[in-house]
Amino acid sequence: MKGKTGSGRKTSAGAFQGLREDIRVYLRLIRLLNQYNRGWTILFLAAFMNGGMPFVAIWLSAMLLDALYAGRPAAEMMGWALAGAGVSLLMAVLKHFAMRQKNIMWWEMQHRMAEPLMKKTMEMDYALTENARVRALRARQDEYRKQGRDVFERFLEQLELFLTSCVRLVFSLVTVWPFLAGQLLGGWDGRADTGPFTLLAAAALIGSLLLNHWSVTRQGVRRKEIHREHEDENRLNSYMMDEVVLSTEAGKDIRIFHQQKMLESYGDQMNRNWRRMTLQHAANDMRHLGLQGFLSSCVGGIVYLYVAFCAWIGSISTGNVVRYAGAVQQFIQAMTDLSASWNYMHYDRNLMDEYLEYLDLKNERKKGTIPVEKRRDGRFLVEFRNVSFRYPGSERYALRNLNVRLEIGERMALVGRNGSGKTTFVKLLCRLYDPTEGTILLNGVDIRKYDEQEYRRLFSVVFQDFQIFSFALGENIAGSGRVDEARAMDALRRAGLEDLYRKMPDGLATMINRDFSDTGMEISGGEAQKLAMARAIYRDAPFVILDEPTAALDPIAENEIYTGFHEIIGNKTALFISHRLSACRFSKEILVFEDGNVIQQGSHEELVAAEGLYRRMWQAQAKYYR
């Protein structure tokens, strides 16, 4: 017996703790709504209108019936009718206003409530953006959004239902209280014994509410189970629509490799998945909504009989039959909706928790405060001192005991096999990651002590997977809405994009691609790579880093780039990664990476003359040009 009692207490404590956690999460979402979209408060007015309007008809009908049976003058009844019509009209106007404002709020929310995720993503440490758990959280939010299950949309839908139910509940209790007080405070003057019928009606009402609550709970649990069962299938559906069927890039491969039949089979599977999930949801809803409807009808019948009996014995007036019966029906509906809305919010907690987990991600890297030295001679020295690095969650070192010096004005190339550590070296240099071991120094100072934003201004980088945005040409070059036209034009010229610019109908204001503009300019892969280089030139940073800078260019364009390399780079430090070793001849120093370390270092001529990896790579490429 003691064990049962302890278990019961533990269960109650757990339920109370769960309730407190629910409320904590809901209040936090409300604080976010207040911060980004205060228009959500219109839901209070909408809830008051939706919850209160049925009672206007209930009260008016009751008053008119009482007036009719009491033989009141027609003028008095007309007054009640006009008063009721006036109240109804006022509430209808307020409801229309609330709906209009609510629609505006919904539209704003679809844009504004993406802002917390966007800000968090842009402000978090770069290392976090490549973390598997973080990427999964972000992918889940995107998946929910595409399914129309955005965390705030779901929350506000149920919150509105919850508030409407509360309003309806209050109006119901206020309406029916005289009837309940009469029963509780001594019956109806002894005119009839209504005790057994009262107990029966009360038992039916309580039993219906409990059964309704169980049904609503089970309906929500099963709905969540169905979504979980079909989670992978829904992910396949989203992928098929967004990344395959509607993808322009995928369209080329589909046609060249005749993949239509394969994709059609996936499409058939997708339709079968949707049908199976829809049938499961329909069966679940039919079972529980049918039960809830049956219970509501039964209780409604009992309540009508009960108040009719009270009217028959003279305990209440005829008008009160309508008033009390209608109020009890509204009470039952309010309790059902209240239970449903709270359960739906509770079962959406997983979605809410993942959203808040993403917002709560902590930046772990040290934040420096020292300003970067403003040198008159523009001389900077970067030194990697015994640097080792491994990516979070990995036991393998991407770099091991690396020692490298970079001086301003040098031309340095990084070469090596894929996965040898070249790109990781660049990420550490730009402080996208911090070393696992060792130190990176700028002019003798650990770069972790510098202000991060100031330190990054030293670098212009064109990554191999660079991003050109579907914005204006000038914005892509400047990385800002404010464009220095002279600098932008100089960057375009030095990157070899003058011919492309002459084709631009609106000059620097011409949109790139046609995602947001029908008059946008489509550009080739080579032009996009040159545009990325123009962006690096515009930044005018002391260090220019180019990862495969000519990979998308034809041989003539590549030759133009390297022939004019000095004009493009100027007196800046140029560090570039390339698998085309002919490009390395422009470099004063070449670092050859292998298994996370530099195994050779020297000029092109020195390395070709020596035995080693560089010579083997050079000979492997050169034989095709003999």
C-alpha positions in Angstrom: 0.0 0.0 0.0 2.9 2.3 0.8 4.4 1.6 -2.6 1.2 2.6 -4.3 1.0 5.8 -2.3 4.6 6.7 -3.0 4.1 6.0 -6.7 1.0 8.2 -6.8 2.8 11.0 -5.1 5.7 10.6 -7.5 3.3 10.7 -10.5 1.5 13.8 -9.1 4.8 15.5 -8.5 5.9 14.6 -12.0 2.7 15.9 -13.5 3.0 19.1 -11.5 6.6 19.5 -12.6 5.5 18.9 -16.3 2.8 21.5 -15.9 5.3 24.1 -14.5 7.6 23.3 -17.4 4.8 23.8 -19.9 3.9 27.1 -18.5 7.6 28.2 -18.4 7.9 27.4 -22.1 4.7 29.1 -23.1 5.6 32.3 -21.2 8.9 32.3 -23.0 7.3 32.1 -26.4 5.0 34.9 -25.3 8.0 37.0 -24.4 9.5 36.4 -27.9 6.1 37.4 -29.4 6.1 40.6 -27.4 9.7 41.3 -28.7 9.1 40.7 -32.4 5.3 40.9 -33.0 3.2 42.5 -30.4 0.2 42.4 -32.7 -0.5 38.9 -31.2 -2.4 40.5 -28.4 -5.3 41.0 -30.7 -6.1 37.4 -29.9 -7.5 38.6 -26.6 -10.2 40.7 -28.4 -10.8 37.9 -30.9 -11.2 35.4 -28.1 -13.6 37.6 -26.2 -15.7 38.1 -29.3 -15.8 34.4 -30.3 -16.4 33.3 -26.8 -19.0 35.9 -25.9 -21.2 36.2 -29.0 -23.2 33.0 -28.5 -24.4 34.3 -25.1 -26.0 37.4 -26.7 -28.4 35.1 -28.5 -28.9 32.9 -25.4 -29.7 35.8 -23.1 -31.9 37.6 -25.6 -33.9 34.5 -26.4 -34.4 33.9 -22.6 -35.6 37.5 -22.0 -37.9 37.5 -24.9 -39.5 34.2 -23.9 -40.0 35.4 -20.3 -41.5 38.6 -21.6 -43.8 36.7 -23.9 -45.0 34.3 -21.3 -45.4 37.1 -18.8 -47.6 39.0 -21.2 -45.3 42.0 -21.3 -46.2 44.9 -23.7 -45.0 44.5 -27.3 -43.0 47.7 -27.0 -41.0 46.2 -24.1 -40.2 43.1 -26.2 -39.3 45.2 -29.1 -36.9 47.2 -26.9 -35.2 43.9 -25.8 -35.0 42.8 -29.4 -33.5 46.1 -30.5 -31.0 46.1 -27.6 -30.0 42.6 -28.5 -29.6 43.5 -32.2 -27.5 46.5 -31.2 -25.2 44.5 -29.0 -24.9 41.8 -31.7 -24.0 44.5 -34.3 -21.4 46.0 -32.0 -19.8 42.7 -31.3 -19.9 41.8 -35.0 -18.1 45.1 -35.8 -15.5 44.4 -33.1 -15.2 40.8 -34.3 -14.6 42.0 -37.9 -12.0 44.4 -36.6 -10.3 41.7 -34.6 -10.3 39.3 -37.6 -8.7 42.0 -39.8 -6.0 42.8 -37.2 -5.4 39.1 -36.7 -4.9 38.5 -40.4 -2.4 41.4 -40.4 -0.7 39.8 -37.4 -0.5 36.4 -39.1 1.1 37.9 -42.2 3.6 39.8 -40.1 4.4 36.8 -38.0 5.4 34.7 -41.0 8.2 37.1 -41.6 9.0 38.6 -38.2 9.1 35.4 -36.3 11.8 34.0 -38.6 14.0 36.8 -37.3 15.1 35.2 -34.0 16.3 32.1 -35.9 18.1 34.3 -38.5 19.8 36.4 -35.9 20.9 33.4 -33.9 22.3 31.7 -37.0 24.3 34.7 -38.1 25.6 35.5 -34.6 26.6 32.0 -33.5 30.2 30.7 -33.7 30.9 29.3 -37.2 31.9 26.0 -35.5 28.3 25.6 -34.3 26.9 25.9 -37.8 28.8 22.8 -38.9 27.8 20.9 -35.7 25.6 17.8 -36.5 23.1 18.5 -33.7 22.8 22.2 -34.6 22.3 21.4 -38.3 19.6 18.8 -37.4 17.8 21.4 -35.2 17.8 23.9 -38.1 16.7 21.3 -40.6 13.8 20.4 -38.3 12.6 24.0 -38.0 12.7 24.3 -41.8 10.8 21.1 -42.2 8.1 22.2 -39.7 7.8 25.5 -41.6 7.3 23.8 -44.9 4.6 21.5 -43.4 2.7 24.6 -42.1 3.6 23.6 -38.5 5.8 26.6 -37.6 6.2 26.8 -33.8 4.5 30.2 -33.4 1.6 29.4 -35.8 0.8 26.2 -33.9 1.2 27.9 -30.6 -1.0 30.9 -31.4 -3.7 28.7 -33.0 -4.1 26.7 -29.8 -3.6 29.8 -27.6 -6.5 31.5 -29.3 -8.7 28.4 -28.8 -7.6 28.3 -25.2 -8.4 31.9 -24.6 -11.8 31.6 -26.4 -12.6 28.5 -24.2 -11.7 30.5 -21.0 -14.1 33.3 -22.1 -16.8 30.9 -22.9 -16.3 29.1 -19.6 -16.6 32.4 -17.6 -19.8 33.4 -19.4 -21.2 29.9 -18.9 -20.6 30.0 -15.2 -21.9 33.5 -14.8 -25.1 32.6 -16.7 -25.8 29.3 -15.0 -24.7 30.4 -11.5 -28.2 31.5 -10.3 -29.5 28.0 -11.2 -26.6 26.3 -9.4 -26.9 28.6 -6.4 -30.6 27.7 -6.1 -29.8 24.0 -6.0 -26.9 24.3 -3.6 -28.6 26.7 -1.2 -31.7 24.7 -0.4 -33.6 23.5 -3.4 -36.6 25.2 -4.9 -38.9 26.0 -2.0 -39.8 22.4 -1.5 -42.2 22.3 -4.4 -40.7 19.0 -5.7 -37.9 16.7 -4.9 -35.3 17.3 -7.6 -32.5 15.6 -5.7 -32.2 12.3 -7.7 -32.5 14.0 -11.0 -30.0 16.6 -9.9 -27.5 13.9 -9.0 -28.1 12.1 -12.2 -27.5 15.3 -14.3 -24.4 16.2 -12.3 -23.0 12.7 -12.7 -23.7 12.7 -16.4 -22.0 16.1 -16.8 -18.9 15.2 -14.8 -18.7 11.8 -16.4 -19.0 13.4 -19.9 -16.3 15.9 -19.1 -13.9 13.2 -17.9 -14.5 11.0 -20.8 -14.2 13.9 -23.2 -10.9 14.8 -21.6 -9.6 11.2 -22.0 -10.8 11.2 -25.7 -9.1 14.5 -26.5 -5.9 13.4 -24.8 -5.9 10.0 -26.7 -6.6 11.8 -29.9 -3.6 14.1 -29.5 -1.3 11.2 -28.4 -2.3 9.2 -31.4 -1.9 12.2 -33.8 1.6 12.6 -32.5 2.4 8.9 -32.9 1.2 9.0 -36.5 3.5 12.0 -37.2 6.4 10.2 -35.6 5.7 7.0 -37.6 5.7 9.0 -40.9 8.6 11.4 -40.0 11.0 9.8 -42.5 8.4 9.6 -45.2 7.5 13.3 -44.7 11.2 14.2 -45.0 11.3 12.3 -48.3 8.2 14.2 -49.5 9.8 17.5 -48.7 13.0 16.5 -50.4 11.2 15.3 -53.5 9.3 18.6 -53.9 12.0 21.1 -52.9 15.3 19.5 -54.0 14.2 17.3 -57.0 11.0 18.0 -58.8 11.0 21.8 -58.5 14.8 22.1 -58.8 16.2 23.6 -62.0 19.6 22.2 -61.3 18.3 18.6 -60.8 16.3 19.0 -64.1 19.4 18.6 -66.2 20.5 15.3 -64.6 16.9 13.9 -64.7 16.7 14.4 -68.4 20.3 13.4 -69.3 20.2 10.2 -67.3 16.5 9.4 -67.9 15.6 9.3 -64.2 11.9 10.1 -64.8 10.8 6.5 -64.1 12.8 6.3 -60.9 11.4 9.6 -59.7 7.9 8.6 -60.7 8.2 5.5 -58.6 9.3 7.7 -55.7 6.3 10.0 -56.4 4.0 7.0 -56.3 5.6 6.0 -53.0 5.1 9.6 -51.7 1.4 9.5 -52.6 1.0 6.1 -50.9 2.7 7.5 -47.8 0.4 10.6 -47.8 -2.7 8.4 -48.3 -1.7 6.0 -45.5 -1.0 8.9 -43.1 -4.3 10.6 -44.1 -6.3 7.5 -43.5 -4.7 7.0 -40.1 -5.5 10.6 -39.2 -9.1 10.2 -40.5 -9.6 7.0 -38.5 -8.2 8.6 -35.3 -10.4 11.8 -35.7 -13.5 9.8 -36.6 -13.2 7.6 -33.6 -12.6 10.4 -31.1 -14.6 13.2 -32.6 -17.5 10.8 -33.0 -17.2 9.9 -29.3 -17.0 13.5 -28.3 -20.0 14.4 -30.4 -22.0 11.5 -28.9 -21.1 12.5 -25.4 -22.0 16.1 -26.1 -25.4 15.1 -27.5 -26.2 12.8 -24.6 -25.3 15.4 -22.0 -27.2 18.0 -23.9 -30.3 15.9 -23.9 -30.0 15.2 -20.2 -29.5 18.9 -19.4 -32.5 19.9 -21.5 -34.6 17.3 -19.8 -33.4 18.5 -16.4 -34.1 22.2 -16.9 -37.4 21.4 -18.6 -38.3 19.3 -15.6 -37.4 22.3 -13.3 -39.5 24.5 -15.5 -42.4 22.0 -15.4 -42.4 22.0 -11.6 -42.2 25.8 -11.6 -38.7 26.1 -10.3 -37.5 28.2 -13.2 -39.1 30.3 -15.9 -39.6 29.2 -19.5 -36.9 31.6 -20.6 -34.4 30.2 -18.2 -34.8 26.8 -19.9 -33.1 28.3 -22.9 -30.7 30.3 -20.8 -29.4 27.4 -18.6 -29.5 24.7 -21.2 -27.6 26.9 -23.7 -25.1 27.9 -21.0 -24.4 24.3 -20.0 -23.9 23.3 -23.6 -21.5 26.1 -24.0 -19.8 25.0 -20.8 -19.3 21.5 -22.1 -17.9 22.8 -25.4 -15.6 25.2 -23.5 -14.2 22.4 -21.4 -13.7 20.2 -24.4 -11.9 22.9 -26.3 -9.9 23.9 -23.2 -8.7 20.3 -22.8 -7.9 20.0 -26.6 -6.0 23.3 -26.8 -3.9 22.6 -23.7 -3.2 19.0 -24.9 -2.2 20.2 -28.4 0.1 22.8 -26.9 1.6 20.1 -24.6 2.1 17.7 -27.5 3.8 20.5 -29.5 6.4 20.9 -26.7 8.9 18.9 -28.7 8.7 21.4 -31.5 8.9 24.3 -29.0 11.8 22.7 -27.1 13.8 22.2 -30.3 13.2 25.9 -31.3 14.3 27.2 -27.9 17.2 24.8 -27.7 18.5 26.4 -31.0 18.0 29.9 -29.6 19.8 28.8 -26.3 23.0 27.6 -28.1 26.0 29.2 -26.4 29.0 30.5 -28.2 32.0 28.8 -26.5 34.9 30.6 -28.1 36.7 33.3 -26.2 35.8 36.8 -27.3 38.9 39.1 -27.5 38.7 42.8 -27.0 42.1 44.1 -28.2 41.9 46.3 -31.3 44.0 45.2 -34.3 47.1 47.3 -34.6 46.8 50.0 -37.2 50.3 49.9 -38.8 51.5 52.7 -41.0 53.6 50.4 -43.0 50.8 47.9 -43.4 53.1 45.1 -42.2 51.5 42.1 -40.6 53.0 38.8 -39.6 50.8 35.7 -39.0 52.5 32.7 -37.4 51.1 29.2 -36.7 53.0 27.9 -33.8 52.6 24.1 -33.1 49.0 24.2 -34.2 46.9 21.0 -34.1 43.2 20.8 -34.8 40.5 18.3 -34.9 36.8 19.0 -35.6 34.3 18.7 -32.7 33.2 15.0 -32.3 36.1 13.7 -34.3 39.2 11.8 -32.9 41.2 12.4 -36.1 43.4 15.4 -36.3 42.9 17.5 -39.4 46.1 19.4 -38.7 49.0 18.3 -36.5 51.9 20.3 -35.1 51.8 22.9 -37.9 54.4 25.7 -37.9 53.9 28.3 -40.7 54.8 32.1 -41.1 52.8 34.4 -43.4 54.2 37.9 -44.1 52.4 40.7 -45.9 53.1 41.0 -49.6 54.0 37.3 -50.1 52.4 35.0 -52.6 51.8 31.6 -51.1 50.1 28.6 -52.5 48.7 25.6 -50.6 48.6 22.3 -52.5 47.9 18.7 -51.5 45.5 15.9 -51.9 41.8 16.3 -50.9 41.4 16.1 -47.1 45.1 17.0 -46.4 44.1 20.0 -44.3 44.3 23.0 -46.7 40.8 24.4 -46.2 41.1 23.7 -42.4 44.2 25.8 -42.4 42.3 28.7 -44.0 39.4 28.3 -41.5 41.8 28.6 -38.6 43.6 31.5 -40.1 40.2 33.4 -40.5 39.3 32.3 -36.9 36.2 30.4 -38.0 37.6 27.8 -35.6 40.2 28.0 -32.8 43.1 25.5 -32.6 42.7 22.4 -30.5 46.3 22.8 -29.5 49.0 25.4 -30.2 48.7 29.2 -31.0 48.1 31.4 -34.0 49.8 34.8 -33.6 49.3 38.1 -35.3 52.3 40.4 -34.9 53.2 38.3 -31.8 49.8 38.4 -30.2 47.4 35.4 -29.8 44.6 36.1 -32.3 42.0 35.0 -29.7 42.8 38.2 -27.8 41.8 40.5 -30.7 38.3 41.8 -31.3 36.9 39.1 -33.6 35.2 41.5 -36.1 38.3 43.7 -36.4 40.6 40.7 -36.9 38.4 39.3 -39.7 38.5 42.6 -41.5 42.1 41.7 -42.4 40.9 39.0 -44.8 39.2 38.8 -48.1 38.3 35.2 -48.9 36.9 33.5 -51.9 36.0 30.0 -50.7 35.5 27.2 -53.2 31.8 27.0 -52.2 31.4 30.8 -52.4 27.9 32.2 -52.4 26.5 34.7 -54.9 23.1 36.1 -53.7 20.1 36.9 -55.8 20.5 40.6 -54.9 21.8 43.6 -56.9 25.2 43.4 -58.6 26.5 46.3 -56.4 25.2 44.7 -53.2 27.0 41.4 -54.1 30.3 43.2 -54.6 30.1 45.5 -51.6 28.4 43.1 -49.2 26.2 46.0 -48.2 23.3 48.1 -49.3 25.6 51.1 -49.5 27.9 50.8 -52.5 30.9 52.9 -53.3 30.4 53.1 -57.1 34.0 54.0 -57.9 35.4 51.1 -55.8 32.8 48.7 -57.2 33.7 49.6 -60.8 37.4 49.2 -60.1 36.8 45.8 -58.6 34.8 44.7 -61.6 37.5 45.9 -64.0 40.3 44.1 -62.1 38.3 40.9 -61.9 37.7 41.0 -65.7 34.0 41.6 -65.6 33.7 44.7 -67.7 32.1 42.9 -70.6 29.5 41.5 -68.2 28.8 44.9 -66.7 28.1 46.4 -70.2 25.3 43.8 -70.6 23.7 44.8 -67.2 20.5 46.9 -68.0 20.5 48.7 -64.7 24.3 48.8 -64.0 25.2 48.1 -60.4 21.4 48.0 -59.5 20.8 45.0 -61.9 19.6 42.0 -60.0 21.6 38.8 -60.2 19.5 35.8 -61.2 15.7 35.8 -61.5 14.6 34.5 -58.1 13.2 37.9 -57.1 13.1 39.8 -60.4 11.9 38.8 -63.9 14.5 41.2 -65.4 17.4 39.7 -63.4 20.6 38.8 -65.1 21.6 35.1 -65.2 25.4 34.6 -65.0 27.6 31.6 -65.7 29.7 29.7 -63.2 32.9 31.4 -64.4 31.2 34.9 -64.2 30.0 34.0 -60.7 33.6 33.1 -59.7 34.9 36.4 -61.0 32.2 38.2 -59.2 33.3 36.5 -56.0 36.8 37.7 -56.7 35.5 41.3 -57.3 33.9 41.1 -53.9 37.3 40.2 -52.4 39.0 43.0 -54.2 36.4 45.6 -53.1 37.0 44.7 -49.4 40.6 45.9 -49.8 41.9 43.7 -46.9 45.6 43.0 -46.3 45.2 39.3 -46.8 43.5 37.8 -49.9 42.7 34.1 -49.8 41.5 32.3 -52.9 40.4 28.7 -52.7 40.5 27.3 -56.3 40.1 30.8 -57.8 40.0 29.7 -61.4 38.2 26.3 -61.1 35.2 27.5 -63.1 37.1 29.5 -65.7 38.1 28.5 -69.2 41.9 28.4 -70.0 42.0 31.8 -71.6 40.1 33.5 -68.7 42.4 31.6 -66.3 45.5 32.9 -68.1 44.1 36.5 -67.9 43.6 36.1 -64.2 47.1 34.9 -63.5 48.7 37.3 -66.0 47.0 40.2 -64.2 47.5 38.7 -60.8 49.7 41.5 -59.5 47.1 44.1 -60.5 44.3 42.1 -58.9 46.2 41.5 -55.6 48.4 44.5 -55.5 50.9 44.5 -52.6 48.7 42.3 -50.4 49.4 38.9 -49.1 47.9 36.3 -51.5 47.2 32.9 -50.2 45.5 30.5 -52.6 44.6 26.8 -52.8 44.8 25.2 -56.1 44.9 21.7 -57.7 46.3 23.2 -60.9 50.0 23.3 -60.1 50.7 25.6 -63.1 49.2 28.4 -61.0 51.7 27.8 -58.3 54.5 29.2 -60.5 53.2 32.7 -59.5 53.8 32.0 -55.9 57.0 32.8 -54.0 56.3 30.0 -51.5 54.4 26.8 -51.8 53.2 24.7 -48.9 52.6 21.0 -49.6 50.1 19.5 -47.2 49.8 15.8 -46.4 47.8 14.2 -43.5 47.4 17.6 -41.7 51.0 18.8 -41.9 53.3 20.6 -44.2 55.7 18.0 -45.7 57.4 20.3 -48.3 58.0 24.0 -48.6 59.7 26.1 -51.3 59.3 27.7 -54.7 57.9 25.8 -57.7 61.4 25.3 -59.2 62.8 24.0 -55.9 60.0 21.6 -55.4 59.9 20.2 -58.9 63.6 19.6 -58.7 63.3 17.7 -55.4 61.9 14.2 -54.8 58.5 14.3 -53.1 54.7 14.6 -53.4 54.8 18.0 -55.3 57.0 16.6 -58.0 54.8 13.5 -58.4 51.7 15.7 -58.6 53.3 18.0 -61.1 54.4 15.2 -63.4 51.0 13.6 -63.2 49.4 16.8 -64.5 52.2 17.8 -66.9 52.1 14.6 -69.0 48.7 15.5 -70.4 50.2 18.7 -71.9 53.3 17.2 -73.6 
